[in-house]
Amino acid sequence: MRVMSLSHFLFRLLYRTTITDPATCYKVFRREILSKIPPLQLNGFEMEPELTAKILRAGYIIKELPIYYQPRSFVEGKKITWRHAFKYILTIIKYRFFPLSSRVERRMTKKG
């Protein structure tokens, strides 16, 4: 199993979601969602799981649409390594088990 496949599996397990690729590049959502989650703290590759995790923890449902994707090789521009996967895993653990903010945690508790 590839390292990123393992990290995606871990994301699905920890967040109880069926999202096939939480680190996908394209995300579309309503602007008000950003005002209801804590500000993003990361700006590297880890921003993808941070955003997805915060949206899920805030109680939103994420719907995936199928796309055609042809993986790139290193020569073609793919530069993700095991270091990225390690940071990715640390990020999903951080945003799964540690408080996001009191505002979001209170709202999530009210939802059930």
ChimeraX commands (.cxc) that place a marker at each C-alpha (Angstrom):
marker #1 position 0.00,0.00,0.00 radius 0.5
marker #1 position 1.37,3.40,-0.94 radius 0.5
marker #1 position 2.05,5.83,1.90 radius 0.5
marker #1 position -0.58,8.33,0.73 radius 0.5
marker #1 position -3.14,5.55,0.33 radius 0.5
marker #1 position -2.44,4.58,3.92 radius 0.5
marker #1 position -2.85,8.18,5.09 radius 0.5
marker #1 position -6.15,8.52,3.17 radius 0.5
marker #1 position -7.35,5.28,4.78 radius 0.5
marker #1 position -6.39,6.66,8.20 radius 0.5
marker #1 position -8.28,9.89,7.46 radius 0.5
marker #1 position -11.42,7.95,6.52 radius 0.5
marker #1 position -11.13,5.84,9.65 radius 0.5
marker #1 position -10.55,8.73,12.07 radius 0.5
marker #1 position -13.22,11.00,10.62 radius 0.5
marker #1 position -15.75,8.25,9.85 radius 0.5
marker #1 position -16.15,9.37,6.27 radius 0.5
marker #1 position -16.22,7.71,2.88 radius 0.5
marker #1 position -14.23,10.43,1.11 radius 0.5
marker #1 position -11.88,8.67,-1.27 radius 0.5
marker #1 position -9.27,11.44,-1.51 radius 0.5
marker #1 position -9.37,14.02,1.30 radius 0.5
marker #1 position -6.35,15.82,-0.18 radius 0.5
marker #1 position -7.95,16.56,-3.52 radius 0.5
marker #1 position -7.06,19.88,-5.06 radius 0.5
marker #1 position -10.55,21.16,-5.93 radius 0.5
marker #1 position -12.93,22.03,-3.12 radius 0.5
marker #1 position -16.15,23.96,-3.68 radius 0.5
marker #1 position -18.32,25.16,-0.82 radius 0.5
marker #1 position -20.36,28.12,0.31 radius 0.5
marker #1 position -18.44,31.09,1.63 radius 0.5
marker #1 position -20.29,31.09,4.97 radius 0.5
marker #1 position -18.71,27.75,5.81 radius 0.5
marker #1 position -15.35,29.49,6.13 radius 0.5
marker #1 position -16.80,31.86,8.71 radius 0.5
marker #1 position -18.06,28.89,10.73 radius 0.5
marker #1 position -14.75,27.06,11.02 radius 0.5
marker #1 position -11.57,28.26,12.73 radius 0.5
marker #1 position -9.09,30.05,10.44 radius 0.5
marker #1 position -6.67,27.84,8.55 radius 0.5
marker #1 position -3.27,27.64,10.21 radius 0.5
marker #1 position -1.27,25.74,7.62 radius 0.5
marker #1 position -0.21,26.75,4.13 radius 0.5
marker #1 position 1.64,23.75,2.77 radius 0.5
marker #1 position 0.35,20.38,1.62 radius 0.5
marker #1 position -1.12,19.94,5.12 radius 0.5
marker #1 position -3.70,22.64,4.37 radius 0.5
marker #1 position -5.78,20.08,2.43 radius 0.5
marker #1 position -6.45,17.70,5.35 radius 0.5
marker #1 position -6.77,20.67,7.76 radius 0.5
marker #1 position -9.58,22.22,5.70 radius 0.5
marker #1 position -11.35,18.90,5.15 radius 0.5
marker #1 position -11.04,17.93,8.82 radius 0.5
marker #1 position -12.37,21.26,10.08 radius 0.5
marker #1 position -15.35,21.14,7.73 radius 0.5
marker #1 position -16.21,17.59,8.80 radius 0.5
marker #1 position -15.76,18.36,12.51 radius 0.5
marker #1 position -18.07,21.36,12.13 radius 0.5
marker #1 position -20.79,18.91,11.11 radius 0.5
marker #1 position -20.93,19.50,7.37 radius 0.5
marker #1 position -21.41,16.66,4.91 radius 0.5
marker #1 position -18.92,16.53,2.06 radius 0.5
marker #1 position -20.05,15.15,-1.27 radius 0.5
marker #1 position -17.54,13.97,-3.82 radius 0.5
marker #1 position -18.03,14.14,-7.53 radius 0.5
marker #1 position -16.22,11.65,-9.75 radius 0.5
marker #1 position -13.32,12.94,-11.80 radius 0.5
marker #1 position -10.84,11.38,-14.16 radius 0.5
marker #1 position -7.34,11.49,-12.72 radius 0.5
marker #1 position -4.10,10.33,-14.29 radius 0.5
marker #1 position -1.39,10.15,-11.58 radius 0.5
marker #1 position 1.84,11.92,-12.48 radius 0.5
marker #1 position 5.30,10.48,-12.11 radius 0.5
marker #1 position 8.15,12.29,-10.35 radius 0.5
marker #1 position 9.53,13.34,-13.74 radius 0.5
marker #1 position 6.11,14.73,-14.74 radius 0.5
marker #1 position 5.96,16.88,-11.62 radius 0.5
marker #1 position 4.77,14.70,-8.72 radius 0.5
marker #1 position 6.89,15.79,-5.77 radius 0.5
marker #1 position 4.97,14.25,-2.84 radius 0.5
marker #1 position 7.22,12.10,-0.68 radius 0.5
marker #1 position 6.96,10.16,2.58 radius 0.5
marker #1 position 7.72,13.44,4.39 radius 0.5
marker #1 position 4.48,14.90,3.08 radius 0.5
marker #1 position 2.60,11.80,4.18 radius 0.5
marker #1 position 4.11,12.09,7.67 radius 0.5
marker #1 position 3.01,15.74,7.95 radius 0.5
marker #1 position -0.40,14.76,6.56 radius 0.5
marker #1 position -0.84,12.08,9.23 radius 0.5
marker #1 position 0.23,14.45,12.03 radius 0.5
marker #1 position -2.24,17.02,10.72 radius 0.5
marker #1 position -5.23,14.64,10.62 radius 0.5
marker #1 position -4.45,13.42,14.14 radius 0.5
marker #1 position -4.11,17.00,15.42 radius 0.5
marker #1 position -7.43,18.13,13.99 radius 0.5
marker #1 position -9.25,14.95,15.00 radius 0.5
marker #1 position -8.30,14.75,18.66 radius 0.5
marker #1 position -7.52,18.31,19.75 radius 0.5
marker #1 position -10.06,21.12,20.16 radius 0.5
marker #1 position -10.56,23.34,17.14 radius 0.5
marker #1 position -11.94,26.31,19.08 radius 0.5
marker #1 position -14.54,26.80,21.76 radius 0.5
marker #1 position -16.97,28.38,19.25 radius 0.5
marker #1 position -16.98,25.36,16.93 radius 0.5
marker #1 position -16.92,22.79,19.73 radius 0.5
marker #1 position -20.00,24.43,21.37 radius 0.5
marker #1 position -21.93,24.42,18.09 radius 0.5
marker #1 position -21.00,20.80,17.39 radius 0.5
marker #1 position -22.18,19.74,20.85 radius 0.5
marker #1 position -25.56,21.37,20.22 radius 0.5
marker #1 position -25.95,19.42,16.96 radius 0.5
marker #1 position -25.67,16.13,18.75 radius 0.5
marker link #1:1,2 radius 0.2
marker link #1:2,3 radius 0.2
marker link #1:3,4 radius 0.2
marker link #1:4,5 radius 0.2
marker link #1:5,6 radius 0.2
marker link #1:6,7 radius 0.2
marker link #1:7,8 radius 0.2
marker link #1:8,9 radius 0.2
marker link #1:9,10 radius 0.2
marker link #1:10,11 radius 0.2
marker link #1:11,12 radius 0.2
marker link #1:12,13 radius 0.2
marker link #1:13,14 radius 0.2
marker link #1:14,15 radius 0.2
marker link #1:15,16 radius 0.2
marker link #1:16,17 radius 0.2
marker link #1:17,18 radius 0.2
marker link #1:18,19 radius 0.2
marker link #1:19,20 radius 0.2
marker link #1:20,21 radius 0.2
marker link #1:21,22 radius 0.2
marker link #1:22,23 radius 0.2
marker link #1:23,24 radius 0.2
marker link #1:24,25 radius 0.2
marker link #1:25,26 radius 0.2
marker link #1:26,27 radius 0.2
marker link #1:27,28 radius 0.2
marker link #1:28,29 radius 0.2
marker link #1:29,30 radius 0.2
marker link #1:30,31 radius 0.2
marker link #1:31,32 radius 0.2
marker link #1:32,33 radius 0.2
marker link #1:33,34 radius 0.2
marker link #1:34,35 radius 0.2
marker link #1:35,36 radius 0.2
marker link #1:36,37 radius 0.2
marker link #1:37,38 radius 0.2
marker link #1:38,39 radius 0.2
marker link #1:39,40 radius 0.2
marker link #1:40,41 radius 0.2
marker link #1:41,42 radius 0.2
marker link #1:42,43 radius 0.2
marker link #1:43,44 radius 0.2
marker link #1:44,45 radius 0.2
marker link #1:45,46 radius 0.2
marker link #1:46,47 radius 0.2
marker link #1:47,48 radius 0.2
marker link #1:48,49 radius 0.2
marker link #1:49,50 radius 0.2
marker link #1:50,51 radius 0.2
marker link #1:51,52 radius 0.2
marker link #1:52,53 radius 0.2
marker link #1:53,54 radius 0.2
marker link #1:54,55 radius 0.2
marker link #1:55,56 radius 0.2
marker link #1:56,57 radius 0.2
marker link #1:57,58 radius 0.2
marker link #1:58,59 radius 0.2
marker link #1:59,60 radius 0.2
marker link #1:60,61 radius 0.2
marker link #1:61,62 radius 0.2
marker link #1:62,63 radius 0.2
marker link #1:63,64 radius 0.2
marker link #1:64,65 radius 0.2
marker link #1:65,66 radius 0.2
marker link #1:66,67 radius 0.2
marker link #1:67,68 radius 0.2
marker link #1:68,69 radius 0.2
marker link #1:69,70 radius 0.2
marker link #1:70,71 radius 0.2
marker link #1:71,72 radius 0.2
marker link #1:72,73 radius 0.2
marker link #1:73,74 radius 0.2
marker link #1:74,75 radius 0.2
marker link #1:75,76 radius 0.2
marker link #1:76,77 radius 0.2
marker link #1:77,78 radius 0.2
marker link #1:78,79 radius 0.2
marker link #1:79,80 radius 0.2
marker link #1:80,81 radius 0.2
marker link #1:81,82 radius 0.2
marker link #1:82,83 radius 0.2
marker link #1:83,84 radius 0.2
marker link #1:84,85 radius 0.2
marker link #1:85,86 radius 0.2
marker link #1:86,87 radius 0.2
marker link #1:87,88 radius 0.2
marker link #1:88,89 radius 0.2
marker link #1:89,90 radius 0.2
marker link #1:90,91 radius 0.2
marker link #1:91,92 radius 0.2
marker link #1:92,93 radius 0.2
marker link #1:93,94 radius 0.2
marker link #1:94,95 radius 0.2
marker link #1:95,96 radius 0.2
marker link #1:96,97 radius 0.2
marker link #1:97,98 radius 0.2
marker link #1:98,99 radius 0.2
marker link #1:99,100 radius 0.2
marker link #1:100,101 radius 0.2
marker link #1:101,102 radius 0.2
marker link #1:102,103 radius 0.2
marker link #1:103,104 radius 0.2
marker link #1:104,105 radius 0.2
marker link #1:105,106 radius 0.2
marker link #1:106,107 radius 0.2
marker link #1:107,108 radius 0.2
marker link #1:108,109 radius 0.2
marker link #1:109,110 radius 0.2
marker link #1:110,111 radius 0.2
marker link #1:111,112 radius 0.2
view
